[in-house]
Amino acid sequence: MPPAPLHERLRQLASTLERQFLGKDEIIRLLMISVVAGEHCVLLGPPGTAKSALIRSLSELMQANYFEYLLTRFTEPNEIFGPVDIVAFREGTYRRNTQGMLPEAEVVFLDEVFKANSAILNALLTLLNERKFTSGGKVMRCPLISVFAASNEVPGDETLNAIFDRFLLRVHSDNLDAYHFSELLQRGIQHEIRQMSGEGLRPVVTARELADLGKSFGGRMNFSDAFLSAYKGIVFQIRAEGISLSDRRVVKMLKLFAASAYLDGRNATDASDFFVLKHIWNNQDQAAILEGIVQPVLEAFFREHPDRRRVGALGVGVDALAAEIDRIRQLLTGGTALGDVQLFSQLKALGEIKTALAGITDPRARELEKRVAQLLEASFRSGRFAQI
């Protein structure tokens, strides 16, 4: 039996990751778009939010040559690009042994990339831009598909702007909301058991297939006048808000739109693909501005196409939310007095649940919204807030 079409197997790959990593659906979609388009992505957020584990699993499912490294200002080029070939050096030739190192990798994960020194960053710029690496005066073509980077914060040093600009997508990865906690533990246990047993993930696609797709991807770069007109309007809105968006990035974004359509099995882009524009901020304060510009466009599209899957839709069921509401109610109405930190934590969780319920069409969600509102009102009326 012939294999399923590539876009279907890529969706299967994404589903596998979504089952493994709770609450990361939108991040996974953006990673998939990056590898299809052959672009780079940076994940920003605190440690312990599954950034490296997610990229490792993605690489495993792609059967890709993988390279990972934690960078510091003391990291030397030979740790990344390979040591000097001593045998060749003795014969008067300077070159690096790149086997198993970044220049021969197809998927790369660089942790704390913005802490690297200038020698590494300068070499990375050429590699990210042109997929080329110079060793001993010879230029080698690199099989690189995508580089994924991670950082705890957006770089504040202007000298890092060039490397930051090469990461077309900027994705915030945070700890999960309270109502995901129980399922987080269940999936986490499964992941740990798989790690301890040494059981690997079965590849769904190959990096070679993605490389071949990239070579023929130009045939998918066709956009309707209506789509380009809508895109122009959004770009001008973004720039009017003071968010820098260079012409180079505006053009490159078209690859991401086409990749998003490909993953859905569509031959043409539509307004749903604009969701990637929420992830092009230069600092995290701009994320809310982009959300305000892009989200109304998405809402209008999904009102007209209610059958279409929303990217980043809530990954937790109504039953799990109901159980979390009951848990919070027992804490708030129980005989044990809560401290200020505990109380604010529970009220914050109720606010998160309220937001989550608003995005669910299940009729039971409306009843749960009433229960949340009653708990919030009772807390503010009878608690210490009544004296404020």
C-alpha positions as CSV (number, residue, x, y, z in Angstrom):
1,M,0.0,0.0,0.0
2,P,1.5,3.4,-1.0
3,P,2.1,5.9,1.9
4,A,-0.5,8.5,2.6
5,P,0.1,12.0,1.0
6,L,2.8,14.0,2.8
7,H,0.4,16.6,4.1
8,E,-1.7,13.9,5.8
9,R,1.3,12.3,7.4
10,L,2.4,15.8,8.6
11,R,-1.0,16.2,10.2
12,Q,-0.5,12.8,11.8
13,L,2.9,14.0,13.1
14,A,1.3,17.1,14.6
15,S,-1.5,14.9,16.3
16,T,1.2,12.7,17.8
17,L,2.9,15.7,19.3
18,E,-0.4,17.2,20.5
19,R,-1.2,13.9,22.4
20,Q,2.2,14.0,24.0
21,F,2.4,17.7,24.9
22,L,-0.7,19.1,26.5
23,G,-1.8,22.6,25.7
24,K,0.9,23.2,23.0
25,D,-1.4,22.8,19.9
26,E,-0.7,26.3,18.5
27,I,3.0,26.0,19.2
28,I,3.1,22.7,17.4
29,R,1.2,24.1,14.4
30,L,3.8,26.9,14.2
31,L,6.7,24.4,14.4
32,M,5.1,22.4,11.6
33,I,4.7,25.5,9.5
34,S,8.4,26.3,10.1
35,V,9.6,23.0,8.8
36,V,7.3,23.0,5.8
37,A,8.4,26.5,4.8
38,G,12.0,25.9,5.7
39,E,12.0,28.9,8.1
40,H,13.3,29.3,11.7
41,C,11.5,29.8,14.9
42,V,12.4,31.0,18.4
43,L,10.6,29.8,21.6
44,L,10.6,32.3,24.5
45,G,9.6,31.4,28.0
46,P,10.7,30.1,31.4
47,P,12.6,26.9,31.8
48,G,10.6,23.7,32.1
49,T,7.9,24.4,29.5
50,A,8.8,21.5,27.2
51,K,10.7,23.6,24.6
52,S,13.6,21.2,24.1
53,A,11.5,18.0,24.5
54,L,9.1,19.2,21.9
55,I,11.8,19.9,19.3
56,R,13.5,16.5,20.1
57,S,10.2,14.7,19.5
58,L,9.6,16.6,16.3
59,S,13.0,15.7,15.0
60,E,12.4,12.0,15.9
61,L,9.1,11.9,14.1
62,M,10.8,13.5,11.1
63,Q,13.7,11.0,11.1
64,A,16.0,14.0,10.9
65,N,19.7,14.4,11.6
66,Y,19.4,16.4,14.9
67,F,21.8,18.7,16.6
68,E,21.2,20.3,20.0
69,Y,23.4,22.6,22.1
70,L,23.2,24.9,25.1
71,L,25.0,28.1,24.3
72,T,26.9,30.4,26.6
73,R,29.3,33.3,26.0
74,F,32.1,30.8,26.6
75,T,31.0,28.3,23.9
76,E,33.7,27.9,21.3
77,P,33.0,27.4,17.5
78,N,34.4,23.8,17.5
79,E,31.7,22.8,20.0
80,I,29.0,23.8,17.4
81,F,30.7,23.5,13.9
82,G,33.1,20.7,14.7
83,P,36.7,20.4,15.8
84,V,39.7,21.1,13.5
85,D,40.6,18.1,11.4
86,I,44.1,17.4,12.9
87,V,45.2,15.0,10.1
88,A,44.4,17.5,7.4
89,F,46.0,20.3,9.5
90,R,49.3,18.4,9.6
91,E,49.1,18.2,5.9
92,G,48.7,22.0,5.6
93,T,44.9,22.1,5.2
94,Y,42.7,23.8,7.7
95,R,39.2,22.4,7.8
96,R,36.7,21.2,10.4
97,N,35.4,17.8,11.0
98,T,31.7,18.5,10.7
99,Q,30.3,15.0,11.1
100,G,27.5,14.9,13.7
101,M,27.7,18.7,14.2
102,L,25.5,21.6,13.2
103,P,26.6,22.0,9.6
104,E,25.4,18.5,8.8
105,A,22.1,18.6,10.8
106,E,18.6,18.9,9.3
107,V,16.9,20.1,12.5
108,V,18.7,22.1,15.1
109,F,17.8,23.3,18.6
110,L,20.0,26.0,20.2
111,D,19.1,26.7,23.8
112,E,19.9,30.2,25.1
113,V,21.0,31.2,21.6
114,F,21.3,34.9,22.4
115,K,24.0,34.2,24.9
116,A,26.4,33.0,22.2
117,N,29.5,35.1,21.4
118,S,30.0,37.1,18.2
119,A,32.2,34.4,16.5
120,I,29.4,31.9,16.7
121,L,26.6,34.3,15.9
122,N,28.3,35.6,12.8
123,A,28.8,32.0,11.5
124,L,25.2,31.3,12.3
125,L,23.9,34.2,10.3
126,T,25.3,32.9,7.1
127,L,24.1,29.3,7.8
128,L,20.6,30.5,8.7
129,N,20.3,32.7,5.6
130,E,22.0,30.7,2.9
131,R,22.4,27.1,4.3
132,K,26.1,27.4,3.7
133,F,29.1,26.9,5.9
134,T,32.7,27.8,5.1
135,S,35.4,25.5,6.3
136,G,39.1,25.8,5.2
137,G,38.2,28.1,2.4
138,K,35.6,25.7,1.0
139,V,31.9,26.4,1.1
140,M,29.7,23.4,2.0
141,R,26.0,23.2,1.4
142,C,24.1,22.4,4.5
143,P,21.0,20.1,4.6
144,L,19.4,22.4,7.2
145,I,15.6,22.5,7.2
146,S,14.9,24.6,10.3
147,V,16.7,26.0,13.3
148,F,14.7,26.3,16.5
149,A,16.1,28.4,19.3
150,A,15.0,29.0,22.9
151,S,15.6,31.8,25.3
152,N,14.2,33.0,28.6
153,E,13.8,36.5,27.3
154,V,13.8,38.7,24.2
155,P,17.3,40.0,23.5
156,G,17.8,43.6,24.6
157,D,21.2,44.2,23.0
158,E,21.0,45.9,19.6
159,T,23.9,43.8,18.4
160,L,21.6,40.8,18.6
161,N,19.0,42.3,16.3
162,A,20.5,40.6,13.2
163,I,20.3,37.1,14.6
164,F,16.8,37.7,16.2
165,D,15.5,38.9,12.8
166,R,16.4,35.6,11.2
167,F,13.8,33.8,13.4
168,L,10.7,34.7,11.5
169,L,8.3,33.3,14.1
170,R,8.5,34.2,17.8
171,V,6.5,31.9,20.0
172,H,5.8,32.3,23.8
173,S,5.9,29.0,25.7
174,D,4.5,29.3,29.2
175,N,3.4,27.0,32.1
176,L,0.0,25.5,31.7
177,D,-3.1,27.0,33.3
178,A,-4.5,25.4,36.5
179,Y,-7.3,23.5,34.7
180,H,-4.7,21.5,32.7
181,F,-2.9,20.3,35.8
182,S,-4.4,16.8,36.2
183,E,-4.0,15.9,32.6
184,L,-0.5,17.4,32.6
185,L,0.5,14.9,35.3
186,Q,-1.0,11.9,33.4
187,R,0.8,12.8,30.1
188,G,4.0,13.6,32.0
189,I,4.0,10.2,33.6
190,Q,3.6,8.6,30.2
191,H,6.4,10.6,28.7
192,E,8.7,9.8,31.6
193,I,8.0,6.0,31.3
194,R,8.7,6.2,27.6
195,Q,12.0,8.0,28.3
196,M,13.1,5.5,30.9
197,S,12.3,2.5,28.7
198,G,14.2,3.9,25.8
199,E,11.2,3.5,23.5
200,G,11.5,5.8,20.6
201,L,8.8,7.5,18.5
202,R,8.1,5.9,15.2
203,P,8.9,8.3,12.3
204,V,6.0,9.5,10.3
205,V,7.8,11.4,7.6
206,T,11.4,11.8,6.5
207,A,13.5,14.9,6.4
208,R,14.3,14.1,2.8
209,E,10.6,14.3,1.9
210,L,10.5,17.8,3.5
211,A,13.7,18.9,1.7
212,D,12.1,17.7,-1.6
213,L,8.9,19.6,-0.7
214,G,10.9,22.7,-0.1
215,K,12.5,22.5,-3.6
216,S,9.1,22.4,-5.2
217,F,7.4,24.8,-2.8
218,G,7.5,27.7,-5.3
219,G,4.6,26.2,-7.1
220,R,2.4,26.9,-4.0
221,M,3.4,30.5,-3.8
222,N,0.2,31.7,-5.6
223,F,-2.1,34.1,-3.8
224,S,-5.4,35.7,-4.9
225,D,-5.8,39.4,-5.2
226,A,-8.3,39.4,-2.3
227,F,-5.9,37.6,0.0
228,L,-3.0,39.9,-0.9
229,S,-5.3,43.0,-0.4
230,A,-6.3,41.7,3.1
231,Y,-2.7,41.0,3.9
232,K,-1.7,44.5,2.8
233,G,-4.3,46.0,5.1
234,I,-3.1,44.0,8.1
235,V,0.6,44.9,7.5
236,F,-0.3,48.6,7.3
237,Q,-2.2,48.3,10.6
238,I,0.7,46.6,12.3
239,R,3.2,49.2,11.1
240,A,0.8,52.0,12.1
241,E,0.9,50.6,15.7
242,G,4.7,51.2,15.7
243,I,5.6,47.5,15.3
244,S,8.6,47.2,13.0
245,L,8.0,44.7,10.1
246,S,10.6,44.9,7.3
247,D,9.8,44.3,3.7
248,R,12.0,41.2,3.8
249,R,9.9,39.7,6.5
250,V,6.6,40.8,4.8
251,V,7.7,38.8,1.8
252,K,8.9,35.8,3.8
253,M,5.6,35.6,5.7
254,L,4.0,34.5,2.4
255,K,5.9,31.2,2.7
256,L,4.4,30.6,6.1
257,F,0.8,31.3,4.8
258,A,1.4,28.8,2.0
259,A,2.8,26.2,4.4
260,S,-0.3,26.6,6.7
261,A,-2.6,26.0,3.7
262,Y,-0.5,23.0,2.7
263,L,-0.8,21.4,6.1
264,D,-4.6,21.7,5.8
265,G,-4.6,20.1,2.4
266,R,-5.7,23.4,0.7
267,N,-4.3,24.6,-2.6
268,A,-5.1,28.2,-1.7
269,T,-4.5,30.4,1.3
270,D,-7.3,32.1,3.1
271,A,-7.9,34.4,6.1
272,S,-7.4,31.5,8.7
273,D,-3.7,31.5,7.8
274,F,-3.3,35.0,9.1
275,F,-3.1,33.6,12.6
276,V,0.7,33.3,12.2
277,L,0.8,37.1,12.3
278,K,0.2,37.0,16.0
279,H,3.7,35.6,16.4
280,I,5.9,38.2,14.6
281,W,6.4,40.5,17.6
282,N,9.8,42.1,18.3
283,N,9.1,42.3,22.1
284,Q,6.4,40.5,24.1
285,D,4.6,43.8,24.8
286,Q,3.6,43.8,21.1
287,A,1.9,40.4,21.4
288,A,-1.3,42.0,22.7
289,I,-1.3,44.6,20.0
290,L,-1.0,41.9,17.3
291,E,-3.7,39.9,18.9
292,G,-6.0,42.9,18.7
293,I,-5.3,43.4,15.0
294,V,-5.4,39.8,13.9
295,Q,-8.1,38.2,16.1
296,P,-11.0,40.1,14.6
297,V,-10.0,39.0,11.2
298,L,-9.9,35.4,12.4
299,E,-13.3,35.7,14.2
300,A,-15.0,37.0,11.1
301,F,-13.6,34.1,9.0
302,F,-14.7,31.4,11.5
303,R,-18.1,32.9,11.8
304,E,-18.5,32.3,8.0
305,H,-16.7,28.9,8.2
306,P,-17.8,27.3,11.5
307,D,-16.8,23.8,10.3
308,R,-13.1,24.8,10.1
309,R,-10.8,23.8,12.9
310,R,-9.4,26.7,14.9
311,V,-5.7,26.6,15.4
312,G,-4.8,26.7,19.1
313,A,-8.4,25.7,20.1
314,L,-8.8,24.6,23.7
315,G,-7.3,21.2,24.3
316,V,-9.2,20.4,27.5
317,G,-12.7,19.0,27.8
318,V,-15.7,20.4,29.6
319,D,-15.6,17.6,32.2
320,A,-12.1,18.5,33.2
321,L,-13.1,22.2,33.6
322,A,-16.1,21.2,35.7
323,A,-13.9,19.1,38.0
324,E,-11.6,22.1,38.4
325,I,-14.5,24.4,39.3
326,D,-15.7,21.9,41.9
327,R,-12.2,21.7,43.4
328,I,-12.0,25.5,43.6
329,R,-15.5,25.8,45.1
330,Q,-14.5,23.3,47.9
331,L,-11.4,25.3,48.7
332,L,-13.3,28.7,48.8
333,T,-16.3,27.4,50.8
334,G,-14.4,25.0,53.1
335,G,-13.8,25.8,56.7
336,T,-10.0,26.4,56.2
337,A,-9.1,30.0,55.9
338,L,-7.0,30.8,52.8
339,G,-4.1,33.1,52.8
340,D,-3.9,36.1,50.4
341,V,-1.6,34.2,47.9
342,Q,-3.8,31.1,48.0
343,L,-7.0,33.2,47.5
344,F,-5.6,35.2,44.6
345,S,-4.3,32.0,43.0
346,Q,-7.8,30.4,43.1
347,L,-9.5,33.5,41.7
348,K,-6.9,33.7,39.0
349,A,-7.7,30.1,38.1
350,L,-11.4,30.9,37.9
351,G,-10.6,33.8,35.5
352,E,-8.6,31.4,33.3
353,I,-11.5,28.9,33.3
354,K,-14.0,31.6,32.4
355,T,-11.8,32.6,29.4
356,A,-11.5,28.9,28.4
357,L,-15.3,28.3,28.6
358,A,-16.0,31.3,26.3
359,G,-14.3,29.4,23.5
360,I,-16.3,26.2,23.8
361,T,-19.5,25.7,21.9
362,D,-20.7,22.8,24.0
363,P,-24.0,23.9,25.8
364,R,-22.7,22.6,29.1
365,A,-20.1,25.4,29.0
366,R,-22.8,28.0,29.4
367,E,-23.9,26.4,32.7
368,L,-20.3,26.2,33.9
369,E,-19.9,29.9,33.1
370,K,-22.8,30.7,35.4
371,R,-21.2,28.6,38.2
372,V,-17.9,30.5,37.8
373,A,-19.7,33.8,37.9
374,Q,-21.5,32.8,41.1
375,L,-18.2,31.8,42.7
376,L,-16.5,35.0,41.7
377,E,-19.5,37.1,42.9
378,A,-19.7,35.3,46.3
379,S,-15.9,35.7,46.8
380,F,-16.0,39.4,46.2
381,R,-19.1,39.9,48.3
382,S,-18.4,37.8,51.4
383,G,-14.6,37.7,51.4
384,R,-12.0,40.2,52.4
385,F,-12.7,42.1,49.1
386,A,-16.0,43.3,50.6
387,Q,-14.0,45.7,52.6
388,I,-12.0,47.2,49.7
